[in-house]
Amino acid sequence: MPFSTVTKAVAALTFTCLSCFSVAQEFIKIPDDRLLILKTDVGDVYIELAPHIAPQHVSRFLALHNLQAYDNTAFYRVIDGFVAQAGPGGKGKQPYPPLKMEAIHPTKELEFSLVQERDLFAAYTAFSRGFAIALNAKKTEYWLTHCPGVVAMARDNDPDSAVSDFYITIGQAPRYLDKIMTIFGRVVYGMEVVQRIQRGVVGDDGLMANSHKPTQIQSTILVSELPVEKRPVIRVENTHGNLFDVKLAERRHRSHPFFFEKPPAVLDVCQVPLATQFEAPAQP
């Protein structure tokens, strides 16, 4: 066979009854020009970029990629259960102006699959093209939610101050960051690698102590820039259609006999693991 295939959940989930949520799934291939490989000294992380949601931030991230600005940088601020932050910001001033925030967007003709009404942080939550989102009460605006594995730009106190550095959420969703940060991607494969990133000092804002060896970013690779025969293929679960609606209903109502006492029929958008199919290029 020309490819090796692995199917797994994007978010790691420890649960006694894994078969309780076995449902059919549909998959969609991520375009090569939206799939970026973050190569680190603890493994490779595959990121789906979202130019349809945060075009200026994706453009900046790719411009820095083209300059190899992320090569040989480190995850210098890592807080266990929160975020892992990295980038070239510590290597000197970047030749770019700050970016205007791209956090809240009009729904217009947005396609979404509703997950929950009256979420703790929003009037509604949903999925749109694989990304977890929240919506206002009138469903006229939406924003991406800080579920584990999202990739967002770091900034100073000024909302429009993001330049180059980014973070990946690595723990329980810090949803209080919703609407005030620009999310521009998500990890679709390699969250187990993200979890291996060296943690910083507790009580020192996650910054690395001199005695700690930070996890290094070796390089970034945009899959579309690779020869066709060397490109990995990643397909992600389709979050629209009847099959996904059935999955959401099953997770919400917990009809399996394992649940002899039913929990409330609510569903956290960040606790809906999405499946991924990974096909590695054939070895020569």
C-alpha positions as CSV (number, residue, x, y, z in Angstrom):
1,M,0.0,0.0,0.0
2,P,1.3,3.5,-0.8
3,F,0.3,5.0,2.5
4,S,0.1,4.0,6.1
5,T,-3.2,5.1,7.7
6,V,-3.9,6.0,11.3
7,T,-7.3,7.2,12.7
8,K,-7.4,8.8,16.1
9,A,-9.2,11.4,18.1
10,V,-7.8,15.0,18.0
11,A,-8.4,15.5,21.7
12,A,-7.1,12.8,24.1
13,L,-10.0,11.4,26.1
14,T,-9.7,9.0,28.9
15,F,-13.0,7.1,29.4
16,T,-14.1,3.7,30.6
17,C,-16.7,3.1,27.9
18,L,-15.1,4.1,24.6
19,S,-17.6,2.1,22.6
20,C,-20.4,4.1,24.0
21,F,-20.0,6.7,21.2
22,S,-19.2,4.5,18.2
23,V,-20.9,6.1,15.2
24,A,-20.2,6.3,11.5
25,Q,-18.1,9.2,10.4
26,E,-17.4,11.2,7.2
27,F,-14.0,12.7,6.5
28,I,-12.8,15.8,4.6
29,K,-9.2,16.2,3.3
30,I,-7.4,19.3,4.6
31,P,-6.0,21.3,1.6
32,D,-2.2,21.1,1.4
33,D,-1.9,24.9,1.5
34,R,-3.7,25.0,4.8
35,L,-1.7,22.2,6.5
36,L,1.5,23.2,8.3
37,I,3.9,20.9,10.0
38,L,5.6,22.3,13.2
39,K,8.7,20.2,13.6
40,T,10.0,20.1,17.2
41,D,12.6,18.2,19.1
42,V,9.9,16.1,20.7
43,G,8.0,15.3,17.5
44,D,5.9,16.8,14.7
45,V,2.6,18.7,15.2
46,Y,0.2,19.2,12.3
47,I,-1.8,22.4,12.2
48,E,-4.8,23.3,10.0
49,L,-4.7,27.0,9.3
50,A,-7.9,29.1,9.0
51,P,-7.5,31.8,6.4
52,H,-11.3,32.0,6.0
53,I,-11.6,33.1,9.6
54,A,-8.4,35.1,10.4
55,P,-6.8,35.9,7.0
56,Q,-4.4,38.6,8.2
57,H,-3.1,36.4,11.1
58,V,-2.6,33.4,8.8
59,S,-0.9,35.7,6.2
60,R,1.5,36.9,8.9
61,F,2.2,33.5,10.2
62,L,3.0,32.2,6.7
63,A,5.1,35.3,6.0
64,L,7.2,34.5,9.1
65,H,7.3,30.8,8.0
66,N,8.7,31.9,4.6
67,L,11.4,33.9,6.4
68,Q,12.1,30.8,8.6
69,A,11.5,33.1,11.5
70,Y,10.2,30.2,13.7
71,D,13.1,27.9,13.0
72,N,15.4,27.3,16.0
73,T,13.0,29.1,18.4
74,A,11.6,27.7,21.6
75,F,8.4,27.3,23.6
76,Y,9.6,29.8,26.2
77,R,6.3,30.1,28.2
78,V,4.5,26.9,29.0
79,I,1.8,26.6,31.7
80,D,0.6,23.1,32.5
81,G,-3.1,22.8,31.7
82,F,-3.2,26.2,30.0
83,V,-1.0,27.2,27.0
84,A,2.4,26.6,25.3
85,Q,3.7,29.8,23.9
86,A,6.5,30.2,21.3
87,G,7.9,32.4,18.6
88,P,10.7,34.7,17.5
89,G,9.6,37.6,19.7
90,G,12.6,37.1,21.9
91,K,15.1,37.3,19.0
92,G,14.7,41.0,18.3
93,K,12.2,43.4,16.8
94,Q,10.2,41.9,13.9
95,P,9.8,44.1,10.8
96,Y,6.0,44.0,10.9
97,P,3.4,46.3,12.3
98,P,0.9,44.9,14.9
99,L,-2.1,43.2,13.6
100,K,-5.7,44.2,14.2
101,M,-7.6,41.5,16.1
102,E,-9.7,39.1,14.1
103,A,-11.8,37.5,16.8
104,I,-15.5,38.3,16.2
105,H,-17.1,37.7,12.8
106,P,-20.5,38.1,11.2
107,T,-22.3,34.9,10.6
108,K,-23.8,35.9,7.2
109,E,-24.0,32.6,5.3
110,L,-22.0,30.6,7.9
111,E,-22.8,26.9,8.0
112,F,-22.7,25.5,11.5
113,S,-23.9,22.5,13.5
114,L,-25.5,23.6,16.8
115,V,-24.0,21.9,19.9
116,Q,-25.5,23.7,22.9
117,E,-27.8,26.5,23.8
118,R,-27.0,28.7,26.9
119,D,-23.4,27.6,27.1
120,L,-21.5,28.9,30.2
121,F,-19.6,31.4,28.1
122,A,-22.0,32.1,25.1
123,A,-25.6,32.0,24.0
124,Y,-24.8,29.1,21.7
125,T,-21.9,26.8,20.7
126,A,-21.5,25.0,17.5
127,F,-19.0,23.5,15.0
128,S,-18.2,25.1,11.6
129,R,-15.9,23.5,9.1
130,G,-14.3,21.5,12.0
131,F,-13.7,24.5,14.3
132,A,-15.5,24.9,17.6
133,I,-17.3,28.2,17.6
134,A,-19.6,30.2,19.9
135,L,-22.5,32.6,18.8
136,N,-24.3,35.5,20.3
137,A,-28.0,35.4,21.2
138,K,-29.2,36.6,17.8
139,K,-26.8,34.3,15.9
140,T,-25.5,37.3,14.0
141,E,-21.9,37.0,15.3
142,Y,-19.5,34.1,16.0
143,W,-16.0,33.5,17.3
144,L,-13.7,30.6,17.7
145,T,-13.5,28.9,21.2
146,H,-10.4,28.1,23.2
147,C,-10.7,24.3,23.1
148,P,-7.6,22.2,23.6
149,G,-5.4,22.3,20.5
150,V,-6.3,25.7,19.1
151,V,-3.5,27.9,17.8
152,A,-3.8,31.6,18.5
153,M,-1.6,34.7,18.3
154,A,-0.1,36.1,21.6
155,R,-0.4,39.8,22.2
156,D,0.2,42.6,24.8
157,N,-2.6,44.4,26.7
158,D,-3.5,46.3,23.5
159,P,-6.0,44.2,21.7
160,D,-4.3,45.0,18.4
161,S,-0.8,44.2,19.4
162,A,-0.2,40.7,18.0
163,V,3.0,40.5,15.8
164,S,4.6,37.1,15.7
165,D,4.4,34.8,18.7
166,F,1.7,32.2,19.1
167,Y,0.3,29.7,21.6
168,I,-1.3,26.3,21.6
169,T,-3.9,25.5,24.3
170,I,-2.7,22.4,26.1
171,G,-5.3,21.8,28.8
172,Q,-8.8,22.4,30.0
173,A,-10.3,25.0,27.8
174,P,-9.5,28.5,28.9
175,R,-12.8,29.8,27.5
176,Y,-12.4,33.2,29.2
177,L,-10.0,34.0,26.4
178,D,-12.8,33.7,23.8
179,K,-13.4,36.9,21.8
180,I,-10.3,38.6,23.1
181,M,-7.7,36.7,21.2
182,T,-7.3,35.7,17.6
183,I,-7.4,32.0,16.9
184,F,-6.1,31.2,13.5
185,G,-5.7,27.4,13.5
186,R,-6.0,24.1,15.3
187,V,-3.9,21.1,15.9
188,V,-5.3,18.2,13.8
189,Y,-2.7,15.6,14.5
190,G,0.1,15.4,17.1
191,M,-1.6,16.6,20.4
192,E,0.4,13.9,22.1
193,V,3.5,15.7,20.9
194,V,2.1,19.0,22.2
195,Q,1.6,17.4,25.6
196,R,5.3,16.5,25.7
197,I,6.4,20.1,25.5
198,Q,8.6,21.1,28.5
199,R,6.6,22.9,31.2
200,G,7.8,26.2,32.7
201,V,8.1,27.2,36.3
202,V,4.9,27.1,38.4
203,G,4.3,30.6,39.9
204,D,6.6,32.3,37.4
205,D,4.0,32.7,34.6
206,G,5.2,29.5,33.0
207,L,8.6,31.0,32.0
208,M,11.5,28.7,31.6
209,A,14.0,28.5,34.4
210,N,17.7,28.3,33.6
211,S,17.7,24.7,34.7
212,H,15.0,23.8,32.2
213,K,15.7,22.9,28.6
214,P,12.8,24.4,26.6
215,T,11.3,22.4,23.7
216,Q,12.7,23.7,20.4
217,I,10.9,24.4,17.2
218,Q,13.3,23.1,14.5
219,S,11.3,24.2,11.5
220,T,7.9,24.8,9.9
221,I,6.8,23.1,6.7
222,L,3.8,24.0,4.6
223,V,2.7,20.8,3.0
224,S,1.9,22.4,-0.4
225,E,5.6,23.3,-0.7
226,L,6.7,19.6,-0.5
227,P,7.0,17.4,-3.6
228,V,3.6,15.7,-4.1
229,E,5.0,12.2,-3.4
230,K,6.3,13.5,0.0
231,R,3.1,15.1,1.2
232,P,1.2,13.6,4.2
233,V,-2.5,13.5,3.9
234,I,-4.8,14.4,6.7
235,R,-8.6,14.0,6.7
236,V,-10.7,15.4,9.5
237,E,-14.2,14.5,10.6
238,N,-16.9,16.3,8.7
239,T,-18.8,18.4,11.3
240,H,-21.8,18.9,9.1
241,G,-24.6,16.5,8.1
242,N,-26.7,13.7,9.5
243,L,-23.8,11.6,10.8
244,F,-22.4,14.3,12.9
245,D,-25.8,15.3,14.2
246,V,-26.3,11.7,15.4
247,K,-22.9,11.8,17.1
248,L,-23.8,15.1,18.9
249,A,-27.2,13.7,20.0
250,E,-25.6,10.5,21.3
251,R,-23.0,12.4,23.4
252,R,-25.7,14.8,24.7
253,H,-28.2,12.2,25.8
254,R,-25.9,9.3,26.8
255,S,-28.4,6.6,25.8
256,H,-25.9,3.7,26.2
257,P,-26.7,1.3,29.1
258,F,-23.3,2.1,30.6
259,F,-25.0,5.3,31.9
260,F,-27.3,3.7,34.4
261,E,-27.8,7.2,35.9
262,K,-28.2,9.9,33.2
263,P,-26.2,13.1,33.5
264,P,-27.8,16.4,32.4
265,A,-28.4,16.5,28.7
266,V,-25.8,19.2,28.1
267,L,-22.7,19.1,25.9
268,D,-19.5,21.1,26.2
269,V,-18.3,22.0,22.7
270,C,-14.7,21.4,23.9
271,Q,-15.5,17.8,24.9
272,V,-16.5,16.6,21.5
273,P,-13.4,14.8,20.2
274,L,-13.1,14.9,16.4
275,A,-11.5,12.0,14.5
276,T,-8.5,12.4,12.2
277,Q,-7.2,10.1,9.5
278,F,-3.4,10.4,8.9
279,E,-1.7,9.0,5.8
280,A,2.1,9.2,5.8
281,P,4.0,9.3,2.5
282,A,5.3,5.9,1.3
283,Q,8.9,5.3,2.4
284,P,11.4,5.0,-0.5
